Amino acid sequence: MLSELGAEWQRFAVVVVAAVVAYTAVIAMTRLAGLRSLAQMSSFDFAATVAVGSTLSSTITGSVPLAAGVLALAMLFLLQYVVATLRRRGLLGGAADNAPMLLMAGPEVLEDNLRHVRLSRQELWSQLRQAGVHSRSQVHAVVMETTGSISVLRTGEPVDDELLAGVRGAEALR
């Protein structure tokens, strides 16, 4: 019956074993890499995630030998760890991340910045609603972060300049 499906039982057994080993390896490597590997993704994180998925698939289906697949997975996680470490130490100079960008300075929408990040006003309003903003007058700043998430800083409390360091367009708040 299995031969009618295009494979012998030995091939199915190899796929089952490879799936268990490769999946276990990904779980173990994710645990070793820490929560950062599961956080919202920068462009580098996204690329690494796609590569891990592709490598996992190739390993499970036997397109790549099991040992080579596990080694490739380990290398991808190692590269992600190295880039995260270099990023944390400021040694990549933004090569792995987009810079955060100011989208609103107080109640004013910064249209050029909105266009630059390819966000519509309706998407911006949605983010403000999700942050519990009832009026644009409640907004001190809105920032699109390096991960693509949006942070809303409300009026009322002074905002520490350090929180806006590196945010493109932050000079509009001064």
C-alpha positions as CSV (number, residue, x, y, z in Angstrom):
1,M,0.0,0.0,0.0
2,L,2.8,2.5,0.8
3,S,4.4,1.9,-2.6
4,E,1.1,3.1,-4.1
5,L,1.7,6.4,-2.3
6,G,5.1,6.7,-4.0
7,A,7.4,5.5,-1.2
8,E,8.5,2.5,0.7
9,W,7.9,2.1,4.5
10,Q,11.6,2.6,5.1
11,R,11.4,6.1,3.6
12,F,8.4,7.0,5.8
13,A,10.3,5.7,8.8
14,V,13.2,8.0,7.9
15,V,10.9,11.0,7.6
16,V,9.3,10.2,11.0
17,V,12.7,9.9,12.7
18,A,14.1,13.0,10.9
19,A,11.0,15.0,11.9
20,V,11.4,14.1,15.6
21,V,15.1,14.8,15.6
22,A,15.0,18.0,13.7
23,Y,12.0,19.3,15.7
24,T,13.7,18.5,18.9
25,A,16.8,20.2,17.7
26,V,14.9,23.4,16.8
27,I,13.2,23.4,20.2
28,A,16.5,22.9,22.0
29,M,18.3,25.6,19.9
30,T,15.4,28.0,20.5
31,R,15.7,27.4,24.3
32,L,19.4,28.0,24.1
33,A,19.0,31.2,22.0
34,G,16.5,32.6,24.5
35,L,13.3,34.5,24.2
36,R,14.9,36.9,21.6
37,S,14.5,34.3,19.0
38,L,10.7,34.3,19.5
39,A,10.2,38.1,19.9
40,Q,8.8,40.3,17.2
41,M,11.1,40.2,14.3
42,S,13.5,42.5,12.7
43,S,14.3,41.9,9.0
44,F,17.3,39.8,10.0
45,D,15.1,37.7,12.4
46,F,12.5,37.2,9.7
47,A,15.2,36.0,7.2
48,A,16.6,33.7,9.9
49,T,13.1,32.3,10.6
50,V,12.4,31.6,7.0
51,A,15.8,29.9,6.6
52,V,15.1,27.8,9.7
53,G,11.7,26.7,8.3
54,S,13.2,25.9,4.9
55,T,16.1,23.9,6.5
56,L,13.7,22.1,8.8
57,S,11.5,21.1,5.9
58,S,14.4,19.9,3.8
59,T,15.8,17.9,6.7
60,I,12.4,16.3,7.6
61,T,11.7,15.3,4.0
62,G,15.2,13.9,3.5
63,S,16.2,16.4,0.8
64,V,19.2,17.1,3.1
65,P,20.9,14.4,5.2
66,L,19.8,14.5,8.9
67,A,23.2,15.4,10.3
68,A,23.7,18.2,7.7
69,G,20.3,19.6,8.4
70,V,20.8,19.7,12.1
71,L,24.2,21.3,11.5
72,A,22.6,23.9,9.2
73,L,20.0,24.6,11.9
74,A,22.7,25.0,14.5
75,M,24.6,27.4,12.2
76,L,21.4,29.5,11.7
77,F,20.8,29.8,15.4
78,L,24.5,30.6,16.0
79,L,24.3,33.4,13.3
80,Q,21.2,34.8,14.9
81,Y,22.9,34.8,18.3
82,V,26.0,36.5,16.9
83,V,24.0,39.2,15.2
84,A,21.9,39.7,18.3
85,T,25.1,40.1,20.4
86,L,26.6,42.5,17.9
87,R,23.3,44.4,17.7
88,R,23.2,44.7,21.5
89,R,26.7,46.1,21.6
90,G,26.0,48.6,18.8
91,L,28.5,47.1,16.4
92,L,26.3,46.6,13.4
93,G,25.4,50.3,12.9
94,G,21.8,49.5,11.9
95,A,22.8,47.0,9.2
96,A,20.5,44.3,10.7
97,D,17.7,46.6,11.8
98,N,15.5,49.4,10.4
99,A,15.6,52.6,12.5
100,P,12.5,53.4,14.5
101,M,10.5,56.3,12.9
102,L,8.3,59.0,14.4
103,L,4.8,58.9,12.9
104,M,3.1,61.5,15.1
105,A,4.5,64.4,16.9
106,G,1.8,65.3,19.4
107,P,-1.5,65.4,17.5
108,E,0.2,66.0,14.2
109,V,0.5,63.1,11.8
110,L,3.9,63.2,10.0
111,E,2.6,62.3,6.5
112,D,6.0,61.8,4.9
113,N,7.1,59.4,7.6
114,L,3.8,57.5,7.3
115,R,4.4,57.2,3.6
116,H,8.0,56.1,4.2
117,V,6.9,53.2,6.4
118,R,4.0,52.4,4.1
119,L,1.3,52.8,6.7
120,S,-2.1,54.2,6.0
121,R,-3.9,56.7,8.3
122,Q,-6.5,54.0,8.9
123,E,-3.8,51.6,10.2
124,L,-2.5,54.4,12.4
125,W,-5.9,55.1,13.8
126,S,-6.3,51.4,14.5
127,Q,-3.1,51.4,16.5
128,L,-4.2,54.5,18.5
129,R,-7.6,52.8,19.3
130,Q,-5.8,49.7,20.5
131,A,-3.6,51.8,22.7
132,G,-6.8,53.3,24.3
133,V,-6.4,56.7,22.8
134,H,-9.7,58.6,22.6
135,S,-8.4,61.8,21.1
136,R,-5.3,62.9,19.1
137,S,-4.7,65.5,21.9
138,Q,-3.7,62.5,24.2
139,V,-0.8,61.7,21.9
140,H,2.7,62.9,22.7
141,A,4.4,60.6,20.1
142,V,3.8,57.6,17.9
143,V,6.8,55.5,16.9
144,M,7.1,52.6,14.4
145,E,9.7,50.4,16.1
146,T,12.4,48.4,14.4
147,T,10.2,45.3,14.6
148,G,7.2,46.9,12.8
149,S,5.2,47.3,16.0
150,I,3.9,50.7,16.9
151,S,4.4,52.4,20.3
152,V,2.1,55.2,21.5
153,L,3.5,57.6,24.1
154,R,0.7,59.7,25.8
155,T,0.8,63.2,26.9
156,G,0.8,64.1,30.6
157,E,4.2,62.9,31.7
158,P,7.5,64.3,30.4
159,V,9.2,61.9,28.0
160,D,12.8,61.1,28.7
161,D,14.9,62.1,25.6
162,E,16.8,58.9,25.9
163,L,13.6,57.0,25.0
164,L,13.6,58.7,21.6
165,A,17.3,58.4,20.9
166,G,17.8,57.0,17.4
167,V,14.2,57.6,16.4
168,R,14.2,59.2,12.9
169,G,12.1,62.3,13.0
170,A,12.2,62.8,16.8
171,E,13.4,66.4,16.3
172,A,9.8,67.2,15.4
173,L,9.0,66.8,19.1
174,R,11.4,69.7,20.2
